[in-house]
Amino acid sequence: FIATLSLQCHYWLMQRLQDAGLLSKYSVIDALWELRKIRKEPWVDGWHFRPLTRRQRTIVEKLGLDEILWIN
């Protein structure tokens, strides 16, 4: 069951990268490697995301994940 679920997630991400035109620059593994580094940290006035790198911001914006993650 887990292998089937992970394979579906892999193909979903690959399709999203292809639709965004990023598949020539990033593989699925590269995208996951960059996205796994996104962290939320506690600050004085609540939780905030760490500043994103240029690669992370490109992937997040092109895939439309900024609306899901509420990243500014």
Backbone atoms as SQL, in Angstrom:
CREATE TABLE atoms (id INTEGER PRIMARY KEY, chain TEXT, resi INTEGER, resn TEXT, atom TEXT, x REAL, y REAL, z REAL);
INSERT INTO atoms VALUES
  (1, 'A', 1, 'PHE', 'N', 0.821, -1.194, 0.000),
  (2, 'A', 1, 'PHE', 'CA', 0.000, 0.000, 0.000),
  (3, 'A', 1, 'PHE', 'C', 0.867, 1.260, 0.000),
  (4, 'A', 2, 'ILE', 'N', 1.906, 1.285, 0.829),
  (5, 'A', 2, 'ILE', 'CA', 2.775, 2.453, 0.927),
  (6, 'A', 2, 'ILE', 'C', 3.517, 2.678, -0.386),
  (7, 'A', 3, 'ALA', 'N', 3.967, 1.603, -1.023),
  (8, 'A', 3, 'ALA', 'CA', 4.673, 1.745, -2.296),
  (9, 'A', 3, 'ALA', 'C', 3.749, 2.330, -3.358),
  (10, 'A', 4, 'THR', 'N', 2.514, 1.903, -3.397),
  (11, 'A', 4, 'THR', 'CA', 1.550, 2.440, -4.356),
  (12, 'A', 4, 'THR', 'C', 1.280, 3.911, -4.093),
  (13, 'A', 5, 'LEU', 'N', 1.119, 4.270, -2.838),
  (14, 'A', 5, 'LEU', 'CA', 0.872, 5.662, -2.474),
  (15, 'A', 5, 'LEU', 'C', 2.064, 6.553, -2.823),
  (16, 'A', 6, 'SER', 'N', 3.264, 6.080, -2.538),
  (17, 'A', 6, 'SER', 'CA', 4.451, 6.875, -2.853),
  (18, 'A', 6, 'SER', 'C', 4.637, 7.001, -4.361),
  (19, 'A', 7, 'LEU', 'N', 4.307, 5.976, -5.110),
  (20, 'A', 7, 'LEU', 'CA', 4.405, 6.045, -6.562),
  (21, 'A', 7, 'LEU', 'C', 3.405, 7.044, -7.135),
  (22, 'A', 8, 'GLN', 'N', 2.205, 7.084, -6.586),
  (23, 'A', 8, 'GLN', 'CA', 1.210, 8.063, -7.024),
  (24, 'A', 8, 'GLN', 'C', 1.677, 9.484, -6.712),
  (25, 'A', 9, 'CYS', 'N', 2.252, 9.696, -5.548),
  (26, 'A', 9, 'CYS', 'CA', 2.778, 11.020, -5.183),
  (27, 'A', 9, 'CYS', 'C', 3.931, 11.415, -6.098),
  (28, 'A', 10, 'HIS', 'N', 4.780, 10.464, -6.433),
  (29, 'A', 10, 'HIS', 'CA', 5.905, 10.723, -7.328),
  (30, 'A', 10, 'HIS', 'C', 5.395, 11.174, -8.689),
  (31, 'A', 11, 'TYR', 'N', 4.433, 10.457, -9.252),
  (32, 'A', 11, 'TYR', 'CA', 3.904, 10.832, -10.562),
  (33, 'A', 11, 'TYR', 'C', 3.105, 12.124, -10.511),
  (34, 'A', 12, 'TRP', 'N', 2.433, 12.398, -9.405),
  (35, 'A', 12, 'TRP', 'CA', 1.719, 13.671, -9.259),
  (36, 'A', 12, 'TRP', 'C', 2.701, 14.824, -9.292),
  (37, 'A', 13, 'LEU', 'N', 3.794, 14.710, -8.531),
  (38, 'A', 13, 'LEU', 'CA', 4.794, 15.768, -8.501),
  (39, 'A', 13, 'LEU', 'C', 5.490, 15.905, -9.844),
  (40, 'A', 14, 'MET', 'N', 5.761, 14.792, -10.509),
  (41, 'A', 14, 'MET', 'CA', 6.399, 14.843, -11.810),
  (42, 'A', 14, 'MET', 'C', 5.485, 15.548, -12.820),
  (43, 'A', 15, 'GLN', 'N', 4.197, 15.282, -12.775),
  (44, 'A', 15, 'GLN', 'CA', 3.259, 15.943, -13.674),
  (45, 'A', 15, 'GLN', 'C', 3.178, 17.441, -13.396),
  (46, 'A', 16, 'ARG', 'N', 3.152, 17.813, -12.120),
  (47, 'A', 16, 'ARG', 'CA', 3.121, 19.233, -11.762),
  (48, 'A', 16, 'ARG', 'C', 4.394, 19.946, -12.214),
  (49, 'A', 17, 'LEU', 'N', 5.546, 19.307, -12.071),
  (50, 'A', 17, 'LEU', 'CA', 6.801, 19.891, -12.543),
  (51, 'A', 17, 'LEU', 'C', 6.798, 20.046, -14.062),
  (52, 'A', 18, 'GLN', 'N', 6.253, 19.060, -14.754),
  (53, 'A', 18, 'GLN', 'CA', 6.189, 19.123, -16.204),
  (54, 'A', 18, 'GLN', 'C', 5.238, 20.231, -16.661),
  (55, 'A', 19, 'ASP', 'N', 4.100, 20.364, -16.014),
  (56, 'A', 19, 'ASP', 'CA', 3.140, 21.412, -16.368),
  (57, 'A', 19, 'ASP', 'C', 3.708, 22.809, -16.117),
  (58, 'A', 20, 'ALA', 'N', 4.531, 22.934, -15.082),
  (59, 'A', 20, 'ALA', 'CA', 5.136, 24.229, -14.751),
  (60, 'A', 20, 'ALA', 'C', 6.392, 24.518, -15.563),
  (61, 'A', 21, 'GLY', 'N', 6.846, 23.551, -16.356),
  (62, 'A', 21, 'GLY', 'CA', 8.045, 23.741, -17.162),
  (63, 'A', 21, 'GLY', 'C', 9.335, 23.623, -16.370),
  (64, 'A', 22, 'LEU', 'N', 9.282, 22.966, -15.245),
  (65, 'A', 22, 'LEU', 'CA', 10.466, 22.847, -14.388),
  (66, 'A', 22, 'LEU', 'C', 11.130, 21.474, -14.465),
  (67, 'A', 23, 'LEU', 'N', 10.532, 20.557, -15.193),
  (68, 'A', 23, 'LEU', 'CA', 11.075, 19.201, -15.209),
  (69, 'A', 23, 'LEU', 'C', 12.442, 19.137, -15.893),
  (70, 'A', 24, 'SER', 'N', 12.724, 20.089, -16.778),
  (71, 'A', 24, 'SER', 'CA', 14.045, 20.098, -17.419),
  (72, 'A', 24, 'SER', 'C', 15.129, 20.604, -16.465),
  (73, 'A', 25, 'LYS', 'N', 14.733, 21.370, -15.435),
  (74, 'A', 25, 'LYS', 'CA', 15.698, 21.916, -14.480),
  (75, 'A', 25, 'LYS', 'C', 15.800, 21.085, -13.207),
  (76, 'A', 26, 'TYR', 'N', 14.672, 20.551, -12.754),
  (77, 'A', 26, 'TYR', 'CA', 14.629, 19.828, -11.481),
  (78, 'A', 26, 'TYR', 'C', 14.017, 18.447, -11.692),
  (79, 'A', 27, 'SER', 'N', 14.628, 17.445, -11.123),
  (80, 'A', 27, 'SER', 'CA', 13.996, 16.135, -11.093),
  (81, 'A', 27, 'SER', 'C', 13.059, 16.088, -9.895),
  (82, 'A', 28, 'VAL', 'N', 12.310, 15.029, -9.780),
  (83, 'A', 28, 'VAL', 'CA', 11.407, 14.882, -8.643),
  (84, 'A', 28, 'VAL', 'C', 12.210, 14.820, -7.343),
  (85, 'A', 29, 'ILE', 'N', 13.321, 14.141, -7.385),
  (86, 'A', 29, 'ILE', 'CA', 14.177, 14.033, -6.201),
  (87, 'A', 29, 'ILE', 'C', 14.732, 15.403, -5.818),
  (88, 'A', 30, 'ASP', 'N', 15.160, 16.197, -6.809),
  (89, 'A', 30, 'ASP', 'CA', 15.667, 17.549, -6.528),
  (90, 'A', 30, 'ASP', 'C', 14.595, 18.411, -5.887),
  (91, 'A', 31, 'ALA', 'N', 13.380, 18.343, -6.428),
  (92, 'A', 31, 'ALA', 'CA', 12.282, 19.144, -5.885),
  (93, 'A', 31, 'ALA', 'C', 11.975, 18.734, -4.450),
  (94, 'A', 32, 'LEU', 'N', 11.918, 17.438, -4.201),
  (95, 'A', 32, 'LEU', 'CA', 11.661, 16.971, -2.835),
  (96, 'A', 32, 'LEU', 'C', 12.786, 17.362, -1.902),
  (97, 'A', 33, 'TRP', 'N', 14.026, 17.319, -2.392),
  (98, 'A', 33, 'TRP', 'CA', 15.189, 17.685, -1.577),
  (99, 'A', 33, 'TRP', 'C', 15.114, 19.145, -1.155),
  (100, 'A', 34, 'GLU', 'N', 14.682, 20.010, -2.071),
  (101, 'A', 34, 'GLU', 'CA', 14.544, 21.431, -1.750),
  (102, 'A', 34, 'GLU', 'C', 13.336, 21.695, -0.854),
  (103, 'A', 35, 'LEU', 'N', 12.220, 21.043, -1.134),
  (104, 'A', 35, 'LEU', 'CA', 10.998, 21.291, -0.371),
  (105, 'A', 35, 'LEU', 'C', 11.090, 20.768, 1.058),
  (106, 'A', 36, 'ARG', 'N', 11.911, 19.768, 1.290),
  (107, 'A', 36, 'ARG', 'CA', 12.004, 19.218, 2.643),
  (108, 'A', 36, 'ARG', 'C', 12.705, 20.179, 3.601),
  (109, 'A', 37, 'LYS', 'N', 13.429, 21.160, 3.051),
  (110, 'A', 37, 'LYS', 'CA', 14.169, 22.109, 3.876),
  (111, 'A', 37, 'LYS', 'C', 13.309, 23.277, 4.362),
  (112, 'A', 38, 'ILE', 'N', 12.058, 23.371, 3.891),
  (113, 'A', 38, 'ILE', 'CA', 11.183, 24.468, 4.307),
  (114, 'A', 38, 'ILE', 'C', 10.748, 24.200, 5.743),
  (115, 'A', 39, 'ARG', 'N', 10.980, 25.148, 6.615),
  (116, 'A', 39, 'ARG', 'CA', 10.703, 24.983, 8.037),
  (117, 'A', 39, 'ARG', 'C', 9.900, 26.155, 8.579),
  (118, 'A', 40, 'LYS', 'N', 9.117, 25.864, 9.600),
  (119, 'A', 40, 'LYS', 'CA', 8.443, 26.901, 10.366),
  (120, 'A', 40, 'LYS', 'C', 9.143, 27.008, 11.702),
  (121, 'A', 41, 'GLU', 'N', 9.382, 28.227, 12.146),
  (122, 'A', 41, 'GLU', 'CA', 10.094, 28.437, 13.402),
  (123, 'A', 41, 'GLU', 'C', 9.272, 29.333, 14.321),
  (124, 'A', 42, 'PRO', 'N', 9.376, 29.108, 15.616),
  (125, 'A', 42, 'PRO', 'CA', 8.656, 29.987, 16.545),
  (126, 'A', 42, 'PRO', 'C', 9.361, 31.334, 16.670),
  (127, 'A', 43, 'TRP', 'N', 8.582, 32.392, 16.584),
  (128, 'A', 43, 'TRP', 'CA', 9.070, 33.737, 16.802),
  (129, 'A', 43, 'TRP', 'C', 8.272, 34.348, 17.924),
  (130, 'A', 44, 'VAL', 'N', 8.573, 35.556, 18.274),
  (131, 'A', 44, 'VAL', 'CA', 7.911, 36.220, 19.385),
  (132, 'A', 44, 'VAL', 'C', 6.411, 36.331, 19.143),
  (133, 'A', 45, 'ASP', 'N', 6.019, 36.704, 17.926),
  (134, 'A', 45, 'ASP', 'CA', 4.602, 36.919, 17.644),
  (135, 'A', 45, 'ASP', 'C', 3.938, 35.736, 16.957),
  (136, 'A', 46, 'GLY', 'N', 4.499, 34.548, 17.033),
  (137, 'A', 46, 'GLY', 'CA', 3.891, 33.345, 16.457),
  (138, 'A', 46, 'GLY', 'C', 4.885, 32.574, 15.613),
  (139, 'A', 47, 'TRP', 'N', 4.363, 31.707, 14.789),
  (140, 'A', 47, 'TRP', 'CA', 5.188, 30.856, 13.937),
  (141, 'A', 47, 'TRP', 'C', 5.347, 31.502, 12.575),
  (142, 'A', 48, 'HIS', 'N', 6.580, 31.451, 12.050),
  (143, 'A', 48, 'HIS', 'CA', 6.872, 32.008, 10.733),
  (144, 'A', 48, 'HIS', 'C', 7.762, 31.040, 9.971),
  (145, 'A', 49, 'PHE', 'N', 7.665, 31.099, 8.640),
  (146, 'A', 49, 'PHE', 'CA', 8.544, 30.297, 7.807),
  (147, 'A', 49, 'PHE', 'C', 9.924, 30.923, 7.757),
  (148, 'A', 50, 'ARG', 'N', 10.935, 30.078, 7.681),
  (149, 'A', 50, 'ARG', 'CA', 12.293, 30.554, 7.439),
  (150, 'A', 50, 'ARG', 'C', 12.314, 31.211, 6.070),
  (151, 'A', 51, 'PRO', 'N', 13.212, 32.151, 5.843),
  (152, 'A', 51, 'PRO', 'CA', 13.328, 32.703, 4.489),
  (153, 'A', 51, 'PRO', 'C', 13.690, 31.596, 3.497),
  (154, 'A', 52, 'LEU', 'N', 13.041, 31.613, 2.350),
  (155, 'A', 52, 'LEU', 'CA', 13.259, 30.575, 1.348),
  (156, 'A', 52, 'LEU', 'C', 14.443, 30.942, 0.460),
  (157, 'A', 53, 'THR', 'N', 15.138, 29.929, -0.012),
  (158, 'A', 53, 'THR', 'CA', 16.187, 30.155, -0.994),
  (159, 'A', 53, 'THR', 'C', 15.531, 30.413, -2.346),
  (160, 'A', 54, 'ARG', 'N', 16.328, 30.860, -3.293),
  (161, 'A', 54, 'ARG', 'CA', 15.793, 31.147, -4.625),
  (162, 'A', 54, 'ARG', 'C', 15.221, 29.881, -5.268),
  (163, 'A', 55, 'ARG', 'N', 15.911, 28.769, -5.122),
  (164, 'A', 55, 'ARG', 'CA', 15.419, 27.506, -5.700),
  (165, 'A', 55, 'ARG', 'C', 14.110, 27.084, -5.056),
  (166, 'A', 56, 'GLN', 'N', 14.022, 27.200, -3.727),
  (167, 'A', 56, 'GLN', 'CA', 12.796, 26.826, -3.035),
  (168, 'A', 56, 'GLN', 'C', 11.641, 27.726, -3.457),
  (169, 'A', 57, 'ARG', 'N', 11.896, 29.037, -3.529),
  (170, 'A', 57, 'ARG', 'CA', 10.838, 29.973, -3.921),
  (171, 'A', 57, 'ARG', 'C', 10.354, 29.689, -5.340),
  (172, 'A', 58, 'THR', 'N', 11.274, 29.387, -6.259),
  (173, 'A', 58, 'THR', 'CA', 10.898, 29.076, -7.639),
  (174, 'A', 58, 'THR', 'C', 9.988, 27.858, -7.686),
  (175, 'A', 59, 'ILE', 'N', 10.369, 26.799, -6.994),
  (176, 'A', 59, 'ILE', 'CA', 9.576, 25.574, -7.005),
  (177, 'A', 59, 'ILE', 'C', 8.217, 25.809, -6.363),
  (178, 'A', 60, 'VAL', 'N', 8.195, 26.480, -5.238),
  (179, 'A', 60, 'VAL', 'CA', 6.939, 26.715, -4.517),
  (180, 'A', 60, 'VAL', 'C', 5.988, 27.570, -5.345),
  (181, 'A', 61, 'GLU', 'N', 6.493, 28.639, -5.956),
  (182, 'A', 61, 'GLU', 'CA', 5.626, 29.529, -6.730),
  (183, 'A', 61, 'GLU', 'C', 5.138, 28.883, -8.011),
  (184, 'A', 62, 'LYS', 'N', 6.019, 28.193, -8.733),
  (185, 'A', 62, 'LYS', 'CA', 5.624, 27.572, -10.007),
  (186, 'A', 62, 'LYS', 'C', 4.650, 26.418, -9.803),
  (187, 'A', 63, 'LEU', 'N', 4.772, 25.705, -8.681),
  (188, 'A', 63, 'LEU', 'CA', 3.855, 24.598, -8.420),
  (189, 'A', 63, 'LEU', 'C', 2.570, 25.053, -7.739),
  (190, 'A', 64, 'GLY', 'N', 2.524, 26.310, -7.345),
  (191, 'A', 64, 'GLY', 'CA', 1.328, 26.824, -6.691),
  (192, 'A', 64, 'GLY', 'C', 1.193, 26.396, -5.234),
  (193, 'A', 65, 'LEU', 'N', 2.295, 26.061, -4.619),
  (194, 'A', 65, 'LEU', 'CA', 2.270, 25.617, -3.234),
  (195, 'A', 65, 'LEU', 'C', 2.270, 26.763, -2.249),
  (196, 'A', 66, 'ASP', 'N', 2.517, 28.004, -2.719),
  (197, 'A', 66, 'ASP', 'CA', 2.543, 29.135, -1.815),
  (198, 'A', 66, 'ASP', 'C', 1.163, 29.393, -1.228),
  (199, 'A', 67, 'GLU', 'N', 0.104, 29.080, -1.964),
  (200, 'A', 67, 'GLU', 'CA', -1.252, 29.246, -1.433),
  (201, 'A', 67, 'GLU', 'C', -1.554, 28.177, -0.382),
  (202, 'A', 68, 'ILE', 'N', -1.025, 26.994, -0.581),
  (203, 'A', 68, 'ILE', 'CA', -1.266, 25.900, 0.365),
  (204, 'A', 68, 'ILE', 'C', -0.485, 26.126, 1.653),
  (205, 'A', 69, 'LEU', 'N', 0.766, 26.574, 1.529),
  (206, 'A', 69, 'LEU', 'CA', 1.644, 26.741, 2.693),
  (207, 'A', 69, 'LEU', 'C', 1.516, 28.108, 3.340),
  (208, 'A', 70, 'TRP', 'N', 0.799, 29.047, 2.720),
  (209, 'A', 70, 'TRP', 'CA', 0.647, 30.413, 3.222),
  (210, 'A', 70, 'TRP', 'C', 2.014, 31.093, 3.370),
  (211, 'A', 71, 'ILE', 'N', 2.843, 30.926, 2.353),
  (212, 'A', 71, 'ILE', 'CA', 4.157, 31.548, 2.358),
  (213, 'A', 71, 'ILE', 'C', 4.053, 32.885, 1.646),
  (214, 'A', 72, 'ASN', 'N', 4.584, 33.923, 2.249),
  (215, 'A', 72, 'ASN', 'CA', 4.565, 35.259, 1.628),
  (216, 'A', 72, 'ASN', 'C', 5.805, 35.490, 0.830);
